[in-house]
Amino acid sequence: MIRAISTAIGFLTVVKIRLDPPPDMTEVGGSAWAFPVVGAVLGIVLVIAQWILVAHVPPFVAAVLVVGLWVFLTGGLHLDGWTDCWDALAAAVSPERRIEILKDSRLGTFGGLALVLLIGIKTAALAAPDFPILILFLAPIIGRATMVMAGSGAQYRGQGMGAQFFAGMDRRIAQWAAFFGFAAALLGGLTGLVALGLAYLGAVWFRRLAEHRLGTVNGDVLGAMCERSETIVLVTACFRW
């Protein structure tokens, strides 16, 4: 259990933990049940930062700084997948050409627009009046839980890192991720449960879009699913019930 959590922390954050032997991507996939646990650690750090900042700076400034910290702590891992996916998915080209674009590290127009919109929506949500700080704790948990839940059983091809990751996952991994995601959502009451449901549906939709337009799901798609889910959670908290 400790090795799995350490593997997940090293993969999902800028904190690198030395493990002997170093984990390969198959082991990372087998440790995916711990992704929501890492999300909880990120959530605690973000909540503390938000709590301190809002006492000293305007809400919008605090929101910008917290989102910036969020990006830093994760090393922009999932943001990279988000931008790569939209460069590929939005292009009016063949699936083979989309795969080539997906593997291209350069940022295109669609990816740039998607990045600006995502960061803007996250920041605006956090800066909203009376934003419930508990949701900031839940967002990284639900984002990583739904990524694993919706990614389980996805179509993948090749023998690359993504294929190795999926090879390490099984239904039991997804079930544990679902358990942690649901337990966290309960803390948020009705808002938390609705956020979890919408995030999961959004992740499944994005997975199917990738399978249709790319013919495969890889690490970039999973990362994009996480970013999308986190954003849905934040926006859900801004709803006027």
C-alpha positions as protocol buffer text, in pm:
chain_id: "A"
residue {
  index: 1
  type: MET
  ca { x: 0 y: 0 z: 0 }
}
residue {
  index: 2
  type: ILE
  ca { x: 277 y: 245 z: 92 }
}
residue {
  index: 3
  type: ARG
  ca { x: 463 y: 173 z: -231 }
}
residue {
  index: 4
  type: ALA
  ca { x: 145 y: 221 z: -434 }
}
residue {
  index: 5
  type: ILE
  ca { x: 74 y: 558 z: -273 }
}
residue {
  index: 6
  type: SER
  ca { x: 439 y: 662 z: -317 }
}
residue {
  index: 7
  type: THR
  ca { x: 422 y: 558 z: -682 }
}
residue {
  index: 8
  type: ALA
  ca { x: 105 y: 761 z: -733 }
}
residue {
  index: 9
  type: ILE
  ca { x: 255 y: 1067 z: -564 }
}
residue {
  index: 10
  type: GLY
  ca { x: 570 y: 1046 z: -776 }
}
residue {
  index: 11
  type: PHE
  ca { x: 368 y: 1011 z: -1095 }
}
residue {
  index: 12
  type: LEU
  ca { x: 101 y: 1275 z: -1032 }
}
residue {
  index: 13
  type: THR
  ca { x: 297 y: 1549 z: -856 }
}
residue {
  index: 14
  type: VAL
  ca { x: 629 y: 1729 z: -861 }
}
residue {
  index: 15
  type: VAL
  ca { x: 728 y: 1541 z: -544 }
}
residue {
  index: 16
  type: LYS
  ca { x: 953 y: 1257 z: -655 }
}
residue {
  index: 17
  type: ILE
  ca { x: 995 y: 966 z: -418 }
}
residue {
  index: 18
  type: ARG
  ca { x: 1285 y: 727 z: -477 }
}
residue {
  index: 19
  type: LEU
  ca { x: 1168 y: 369 z: -505 }
}
residue {
  index: 20
  type: ASP
  ca { x: 1379 y: 60 z: -556 }
}
residue {
  index: 21
  type: PRO
  ca { x: 1321 y: -75 z: -811 }
}
residue {
  index: 22
  type: PRO
  ca { x: 1173 y: 226 z: -992 }
}
residue {
  index: 23
  type: PRO
  ca { x: 810 y: 162 z: -1092 }
}
residue {
  index: 24
  type: ASP
  ca { x: 727 y: 108 z: -1458 }
}
residue {
  index: 25
  type: MET
  ca { x: 402 y: 223 z: -1618 }
}
residue {
  index: 26
  type: THR
  ca { x: 235 y: -111 z: -1554 }
}
residue {
  index: 27
  type: GLU
  ca { x: 294 y: -65 z: -1182 }
}
residue {
  index: 28
  type: VAL
  ca { x: 169 y: 293 z: -1206 }
}
residue {
  index: 29
  type: GLY
  ca { x: -152 y: 155 z: -1356 }
}
residue {
  index: 30
  type: GLY
  ca { x: -177 y: -91 z: -1069 }
}
residue {
  index: 31
  type: SER
  ca { x: -138 y: 199 z: -827 }
}
residue {
  index: 32
  type: ALA
  ca { x: -420 y: 401 z: -986 }
}
residue {
  index: 33
  type: TRP
  ca { x: -652 y: 316 z: -695 }
}
residue {
  index: 34
  type: ALA
  ca { x: -437 y: 559 z: -493 }
}
residue {
  index: 35
  type: PHE
  ca { x: -485 y: 849 z: -738 }
}
residue {
  index: 36
  type: PRO
  ca { x: -780 y: 990 z: -536 }
}
residue {
  index: 37
  type: VAL
  ca { x: -562 y: 965 z: -223 }
}
residue {
  index: 38
  type: VAL
  ca { x: -306 y: 1188 z: -392 }
}
residue {
  index: 39
  type: GLY
  ca { x: -595 y: 1415 z: -488 }
}
residue {
  index: 40
  type: ALA
  ca { x: -683 y: 1445 z: -120 }
}
residue {
  index: 41
  type: VAL
  ca { x: -328 y: 1555 z: -37 }
}
residue {
  index: 42
  type: LEU
  ca { x: -341 y: 1815 z: -315 }
}
residue {
  index: 43
  type: GLY
  ca { x: -681 y: 1929 z: -192 }
}
residue {
  index: 44
  type: ILE
  ca { x: -553 y: 1986 z: 161 }
}
residue {
  index: 45
  type: VAL
  ca { x: -262 y: 2196 z: 34 }
}
residue {
  index: 46
  type: LEU
  ca { x: -490 y: 2402 z: -191 }
}
residue {
  index: 47
  type: VAL
  ca { x: -745 y: 2462 z: 85 }
}
residue {
  index: 48
  type: ILE
  ca { x: -474 y: 2584 z: 323 }
}
residue {
  index: 49
  type: ALA
  ca { x: -337 y: 2816 z: 54 }
}
residue {
  index: 50
  type: GLN
  ca { x: -686 y: 2951 z: -24 }
}
residue {
  index: 51
  type: TRP
  ca { x: -765 y: 3002 z: 342 }
}
residue {
  index: 52
  type: ILE
  ca { x: -446 y: 3202 z: 398 }
}
residue {
  index: 53
  type: LEU
  ca { x: -464 y: 3405 z: 78 }
}
residue {
  index: 54
  type: VAL
  ca { x: -827 y: 3521 z: 99 }
}
residue {
  index: 55
  type: ALA
  ca { x: -747 y: 3681 z: 433 }
}
residue {
  index: 56
  type: HIS
  ca { x: -482 y: 3905 z: 276 }
}
residue {
  index: 57
  type: VAL
  ca { x: -560 y: 3963 z: -92 }
}
residue {
  index: 58
  type: PRO
  ca { x: -874 y: 4015 z: -306 }
}
residue {
  index: 59
  type: PRO
  ca { x: -1064 y: 3697 z: -401 }
}
residue {
  index: 60
  type: PHE
  ca { x: -963 y: 3707 z: -768 }
}
residue {
  index: 61
  type: VAL
  ca { x: -595 y: 3743 z: -684 }
}
residue {
  index: 62
  type: ALA
  ca { x: -624 y: 3456 z: -437 }
}
residue {
  index: 63
  type: ALA
  ca { x: -795 y: 3244 z: -703 }
}
residue {
  index: 64
  type: VAL
  ca { x: -520 y: 3311 z: -956 }
}
residue {
  index: 65
  type: LEU
  ca { x: -250 y: 3218 z: -705 }
}
residue {
  index: 66
  type: VAL
  ca { x: -429 y: 2900 z: -595 }
}
residue {
  index: 67
  type: VAL
  ca { x: -480 y: 2784 z: -954 }
}
residue {
  index: 68
  type: GLY
  ca { x: -114 y: 2862 z: -1020 }
}
residue {
  index: 69
  type: LEU
  ca { x: -14 y: 2653 z: -717 }
}
residue {
  index: 70
  type: TRP
  ca { x: -242 y: 2376 z: -845 }
}
residue {
  index: 71
  type: VAL
  ca { x: -57 y: 2374 z: -1178 }
}
residue {
  index: 72
  type: PHE
  ca { x: 282 y: 2381 z: -1008 }
}
residue {
  index: 73
  type: LEU
  ca { x: 208 y: 2095 z: -768 }
}
residue {
  index: 74
  type: THR
  ca { x: 101 y: 1870 z: -1054 }
}
residue {
  index: 75
  type: GLY
  ca { x: 377 y: 1981 z: -1287 }
}
residue {
  index: 76
  type: GLY
  ca { x: 113 y: 2069 z: -1545 }
}
residue {
  index: 77
  type: LEU
  ca { x: 87 y: 1694 z: -1617 }
}
residue {
  index: 78
  type: HIS
  ca { x: -282 y: 1684 z: -1700 }
}
residue {
  index: 79
  type: LEU
  ca { x: -287 y: 2029 z: -1858 }
}
residue {
  index: 80
  type: ASP
  ca { x: -42 y: 1897 z: -2117 }
}
residue {
  index: 81
  type: GLY
  ca { x: -287 y: 1618 z: -2197 }
}
residue {
  index: 82
  type: TRP
  ca { x: -575 y: 1866 z: -2211 }
}
residue {
  index: 83
  type: THR
  ca { x: -405 y: 2088 z: -2469 }
}
residue {
  index: 84
  type: ASP
  ca { x: -271 y: 1799 z: -2678 }
}
residue {
  index: 85
  type: CYS
  ca { x: -615 y: 1638 z: -2690 }
}
residue {
  index: 86
  type: TRP
  ca { x: -794 y: 1947 z: -2813 }
}
residue {
  index: 87
  type: ASP
  ca { x: -530 y: 2014 z: -3077 }
}
residue {
  index: 88
  type: ALA
  ca { x: -597 y: 1663 z: -3205 }
}
residue {
  index: 89
  type: LEU
  ca { x: -970 y: 1622 z: -3145 }
}
residue {
  index: 90
  type: ALA
  ca { x: -1074 y: 1958 z: -3290 }
}
residue {
  index: 91
  type: ALA
  ca { x: -873 y: 1917 z: -3610 }
}
residue {
  index: 92
  type: ALA
  ca { x: -1073 y: 1830 z: -3923 }
}
residue {
  index: 93
  type: VAL
  ca { x: -833 y: 1557 z: -4033 }
}
residue {
  index: 94
  type: SER
  ca { x: -814 y: 1177 z: -4043 }
}
residue {
  index: 95
  type: PRO
  ca { x: -780 y: 971 z: -3721 }
}
residue {
  index: 96
  type: GLU
  ca { x: -422 y: 883 z: -3820 }
}
residue {
  index: 97
  type: ARG
  ca { x: -333 y: 1251 z: -3856 }
}
residue {
  index: 98
  type: ARG
  ca { x: -503 y: 1324 z: -3521 }
}
residue {
  index: 99
  type: ILE
  ca { x: -274 y: 1068 z: -3356 }
}
residue {
  index: 100
  type: GLU
  ca { x: 27 y: 1245 z: -3504 }
}
residue {
  index: 101
  type: ILE
  ca { x: -99 y: 1581 z: -3371 }
}
residue {
  index: 102
  type: LEU
  ca { x: -163 y: 1423 z: -3030 }
}
residue {
  index: 103
  type: LYS
  ca { x: 201 y: 1314 z: -3011 }
}
residue {
  index: 104
  type: ASP
  ca { x: 328 y: 1657 z: -3120 }
}
residue {
  index: 105
  type: SER
  ca { x: 450 y: 1849 z: -2814 }
}
residue {
  index: 106
  type: ARG
  ca { x: 395 y: 2187 z: -2978 }
}
residue {
  index: 107
  type: LEU
  ca { x: 93 y: 2391 z: -2866 }
}
residue {
  index: 108
  type: GLY
  ca { x: -159 y: 2461 z: -3139 }
}
residue {
  index: 109
  type: THR
  ca { x: -446 y: 2705 z: -3169 }
}
residue {
  index: 110
  type: PHE
  ca { x: -716 y: 2473 z: -3036 }
}
residue {
  index: 111
  type: GLY
  ca { x: -497 y: 2360 z: -2748 }
}
residue {
  index: 112
  type: GLY
  ca { x: -412 y: 2718 z: -2658 }
}
residue {
  index: 113
  type: LEU
  ca { x: -777 y: 2822 z: -2657 }
}
residue {
  index: 114
  type: ALA
  ca { x: -872 y: 2518 z: -2449 }
}
residue {
  index: 115
  type: LEU
  ca { x: -598 y: 2601 z: -2198 }
}
residue {
  index: 116
  type: VAL
  ca { x: -710 y: 2962 z: -2160 }
}
residue {
  index: 117
  type: LEU
  ca { x: -1074 y: 2858 z: -2115 }
}
residue {
  index: 118
  type: LEU
  ca { x: -992 y: 2590 z: -1859 }
}
residue {
  index: 119
  type: ILE
  ca { x: -767 y: 2811 z: -1645 }
}
residue {
  index: 120
  type: GLY
  ca { x: -1013 y: 3098 z: -1678 }
}
residue {
  index: 121
  type: ILE
  ca { x: -1312 y: 2889 z: -1568 }
}
residue {
  index: 122
  type: LYS
  ca { x: -1124 y: 2741 z: -1271 }
}
residue {
  index: 123
  type: THR
  ca { x: -1007 y: 3084 z: -1161 }
}
residue {
  index: 124
  type: ALA
  ca { x: -1349 y: 3245 z: -1203 }
}
residue {
  index: 125
  type: ALA
  ca { x: -1516 y: 2965 z: -1006 }
}
residue {
  index: 126
  type: LEU
  ca { x: -1274 y: 2998 z: -714 }
}
residue {
  index: 127
  type: ALA
  ca { x: -1320 y: 3376 z: -714 }
}
residue {
  index: 128
  type: ALA
  ca { x: -1701 y: 3347 z: -700 }
}
residue {
  index: 129
  type: PRO
  ca { x: -1863 y: 3498 z: -389 }
}
residue {
  index: 130
  type: ASP
  ca { x: -1916 y: 3247 z: -109 }
}
residue {
  index: 131
  type: PHE
  ca { x: -1743 y: 2967 z: -300 }
}
residue {
  index: 132
  type: PRO
  ca { x: -1750 y: 2664 z: -63 }
}
residue {
  index: 133
  type: ILE
  ca { x: -1389 y: 2588 z: 21 }
}
residue {
  index: 134
  type: LEU
  ca { x: -1476 y: 2221 z: 81 }
}
residue {
  index: 135
  type: ILE
  ca { x: -1534 y: 2185 z: -294 }
}
residue {
  index: 136
  type: LEU
  ca { x: -1176 y: 2294 z: -354 }
}
residue {
  index: 137
  type: PHE
  ca { x: -1070 y: 1996 z: -142 }
}
residue {
  index: 138
  type: LEU
  ca { x: -1302 y: 1761 z: -330 }
}
residue {
  index: 139
  type: ALA
  ca { x: -1214 y: 1869 z: -686 }
}
residue {
  index: 140
  type: PRO
  ca { x: -869 y: 1700 z: -708 }
}
residue {
  index: 141
  type: ILE
  ca { x: -1009 y: 1383 z: -549 }
}
residue {
  index: 142
  type: ILE
  ca { x: -1310 y: 1354 z: -778 }
}
residue {
  index: 143
  type: GLY
  ca { x: -1102 y: 1450 z: -1080 }
}
residue {
  index: 144
  type: ARG
  ca { x: -861 y: 1161 z: -1025 }
}
residue {
  index: 145
  type: ALA
  ca { x: -1131 y: 918 z: -920 }
}
residue {
  index: 146
  type: THR
  ca { x: -1341 y: 976 z: -1231 }
}
residue {
  index: 147
  type: MET
  ca { x: -1031 y: 959 z: -1450 }
}
residue {
  index: 148
  type: VAL
  ca { x: -967 y: 605 z: -1327 }
}
residue {
  index: 149
  type: MET
  ca { x: -1334 y: 506 z: -1322 }
}
residue {
  index: 150
  type: ALA
  ca { x: -1408 y: 624 z: -1675 }
}
residue {
  index: 151
  type: GLY
  ca { x: -1070 y: 509 z: -1807 }
}
residue {
  index: 152
  type: SER
  ca { x: -1118 y: 151 z: -1694 }
}
residue {
  index: 153
  type: GLY
  ca { x: -1178 y: -77 z: -1991 }
}
residue {
  index: 154
  type: ALA
  ca { x: -1099 y: 194 z: -2246 }
}
residue {
  index: 155
  type: GLN
  ca { x: -983 y: 108 z: -2596 }
}
residue {
  index: 156
  type: TYR
  ca { x: -609 y: 140 z: -2640 }
}
residue {
  index: 157
  type: ARG
  ca { x: -357 y: 21 z: -2892 }
}
residue {
  index: 158
  type: GLY
  ca { x: 16 y: -13 z: -2934 }
}
residue {
  index: 159
  type: GLN
  ca { x: 278 y: -99 z: -2677 }
}
residue {
  index: 160
  type: GLY
  ca { x: 360 y: 249 z: -2548 }
}
residue {
  index: 161
  type: MET
  ca { x: 341 y: 394 z: -2197 }
}
residue {
  index: 162
  type: GLY
  ca { x: -36 y: 434 z: -2216 }
}
residue {
  index: 163
  type: ALA
  ca { x: -84 y: 70 z: -2311 }
}
residue {
  index: 164
  type: GLN
  ca { x: 142 y: -38 z: -2024 }
}
residue {
  index: 165
  type: PHE
  ca { x: -59 y: 179 z: -1784 }
}
residue {
  index: 166
  type: PHE
  ca { x: -391 y: 26 z: -1891 }
}
residue {
  index: 167
  type: ALA
  ca { x: -240 y: -321 z: -1870 }
}
residue {
  index: 168
  type: GLY
  ca { x: -177 y: -261 z: -1499 }
}
residue {
  index: 169
  type: MET
  ca { x: -536 y: -154 z: -1432 }
}
residue {
  index: 170
  type: ASP
  ca { x: -827 y: -387 z: -1366 }
}
residue {
  index: 171
  type: ARG
  ca { x: -1187 y: -356 z: -1251 }
}
residue {
  index: 172
  type: ARG
  ca { x: -1082 y: -379 z: -886 }
}
residue {
  index: 173
  type: ILE
  ca { x: -862 y: -69 z: -927 }
}
residue {
  index: 174
  type: ALA
  ca { x: -1157 y: 126 z: -1069 }
}
residue {
  index: 175
  type: GLN
  ca { x: -1384 y: 6 z: -790 }
}
residue {
  index: 176
  type: TRP
  ca { x: -1147 y: 136 z: -522 }
}
residue {
  index: 177
  type: ALA
  ca { x: -1116 y: 468 z: -704 }
}
residue {
  index: 178
  type: ALA
  ca { x: -1495 y: 487 z: -719 }
}
residue {
  index: 179
  type: PHE
  ca { x: -1517 y: 414 z: -346 }
}
residue {
  index: 180
  type: PHE
  ca { x: -1278 y: 697 z: -259 }
}
residue {
  index: 181
  type: GLY
  ca { x: -1450 y: 934 z: -499 }
}
residue {
  index: 182
  type: PHE
  ca { x: -1795 y: 856 z: -359 }
}
residue {
  index: 183
  type: ALA
  ca { x: -1674 y: 883 z: 2 }
}
residue {
  index: 184
  type: ALA
  ca { x: -1527 y: 1225 z: -73 }
}
residue {
  index: 185
  type: ALA
  ca { x: -1840 y: 1339 z: -255 }
}
residue {
  index: 186
  type: LEU
  ca { x: -2051 y: 1252 z: 50 }
}
residue {
  index: 187
  type: LEU
  ca { x: -1860 y: 1516 z: 245 }
}
residue {
  index: 188
  type: GLY
  ca { x: -1998 y: 1777 z: 7 }
}
residue {
  index: 189
  type: GLY
  ca { x: -2359 y: 1667 z: 54 }
}
residue {
  index: 190
  type: LEU
  ca { x: -2592 y: 1711 z: -242 }
}
residue {
  index: 191
  type: THR
  ca { x: -2349 y: 1943 z: -421 }
}
residue {
  index: 192
  type: GLY
  ca { x: -2068 y: 1690 z: -385 }
}
residue {
  index: 193
  type: LEU
  ca { x: -2279 y: 1402 z: -516 }
}
residue {
  index: 194
  type: VAL
  ca { x: -2410 y: 1603 z: -810 }
}
residue {
  index: 195
  type: ALA
  ca { x: -2055 y: 1715 z: -889 }
}
residue {
  index: 196
  type: LEU
  ca { x: -1934 y: 1354 z: -885 }
}
residue {
  index: 197
  type: GLY
  ca { x: -2215 y: 1242 z: -1113 }
}
residue {
  index: 198
  type: LEU
  ca { x: -2162 y: 1524 z: -1363 }
}
residue {
  index: 199
  type: ALA
  ca { x: -1783 y: 1478 z: -1356 }
}
residue {
  index: 200
  type: TYR
  ca { x: -1816 y: 1106 z: -1425 }
}
residue {
  index: 201
  type: LEU
  ca { x: -2061 y: 1159 z: -1710 }
}
residue {
  index: 202
  type: GLY
  ca { x: -1830 y: 1424 z: -1856 }
}
residue {
  index: 203
  type: ALA
  ca { x: -1530 y: 1190 z: -1832 }
}
residue {
  index: 204
  type: VAL
  ca { x: -1720 y: 906 z: -2002 }
}
residue {
  index: 205
  type: TRP
  ca { x: -1832 y: 1142 z: -2279 }
}
residue {
  index: 206
  type: PHE
  ca { x: -1476 y: 1261 z: -2334 }
}
residue {
  index: 207
  type: ARG
  ca { x: -1346 y: 904 z: -2342 }
}
residue {
  index: 208
  type: ARG
  ca { x: -1601 y: 807 z: -2606 }
}
residue {
  index: 209
  type: LEU
  ca { x: -1516 y: 1116 z: -2808 }
}
residue {
  index: 210
  type: ALA
  ca { x: -1150 y: 1014 z: -2804 }
}
residue {
  index: 211
  type: GLU
  ca { x: -1230 y: 655 z: -2896 }
}
residue {
  index: 212
  type: HIS
  ca { x: -1443 y: 777 z: -3187 }
}
residue {
  index: 213
  type: ARG
  ca { x: -1204 y: 1038 z: -3325 }
}
residue {
  index: 214
  type: LEU
  ca { x: -870 y: 882 z: -3231 }
}
residue {
  index: 215
  type: GLY
  ca { x: -955 y: 515 z: -3213 }
}
residue {
  index: 216
  type: THR
  ca { x: -768 y: 491 z: -2884 }
}
residue {
  index: 217
  type: VAL
  ca { x: -734 y: 629 z: -2533 }
}
residue {
  index: 218
  type: ASN
  ca { x: -390 y: 718 z: -2401 }
}
residue {
  index: 219
  type: GLY
  ca { x: -234 y: 911 z: -2114 }
}
residue {
  index: 220
  type: ASP
  ca { x: -316 y: 1247 z: -2270 }
}
residue {
  index: 221
  type: VAL
  ca { x: -684 y: 1155 z: -2286 }
}
residue {
  index: 222
  type: LEU
  ca { x: -684 y: 1043 z: -1923 }
}
residue {
  index: 223
  type: GLY
  ca { x: -518 y: 1369 z: -1818 }
}
residue {
  index: 224
  type: ALA
  ca { x: -775 y: 1569 z: -2011 }
}
residue {
  index: 225
  type: MET
  ca { x: -1053 y: 1373 z: -1841 }
}
residue {
  index: 226
  type: CYS
  ca { x: -907 y: 1467 z: -1502 }
}
residue {
  index: 227
  type: GLU
  ca { x: -887 y: 1838 z: -1587 }
}
residue {
  index: 228
  type: ARG
  ca { x: -1239 y: 1835 z: -1726 }
}
residue {
  index: 229
  type: SER
  ca { x: -1373 y: 1662 z: -1414 }
}
residue {
  index: 230
  type: GLU
  ca { x: -1200 y: 1905 z: -1176 }
}
residue {
  index: 231
  type: THR
  ca { x: -1347 y: 2199 z: -1364 }
}
residue {
  index: 232
  type: ILE
  ca { x: -1696 y: 2049 z: -1363 }
}
residue {
  index: 233
  type: VAL
  ca { x: -1674 y: 2006 z: -985 }
}
residue {
  index: 234
  type: LEU
  ca { x: -1575 y: 2370 z: -934 }
}
residue {
  index: 235
  type: VAL
  ca { x: -1847 y: 2499 z: -1165 }
}
residue {
  index: 236
  type: THR
  ca { x: -2111 y: 2280 z: -1000 }
}
residue {
  index: 237
  type: ALA
  ca { x: -2040 y: 2456 z: -671 }
}
residue {
  index: 238
  type: CYS
  ca { x: -2129 y: 2786 z: -838 }
}
residue {
  index: 239
  type: PHE
  ca { x: -2478 y: 2671 z: -937 }
}
residue {
  index: 240
  type: ARG
  ca { x: -2770 y: 2860 z: -787 }
}
residue {
  index: 241
  type: TRP
  ca { x: -3000 y: 2584 z: -659 }
}
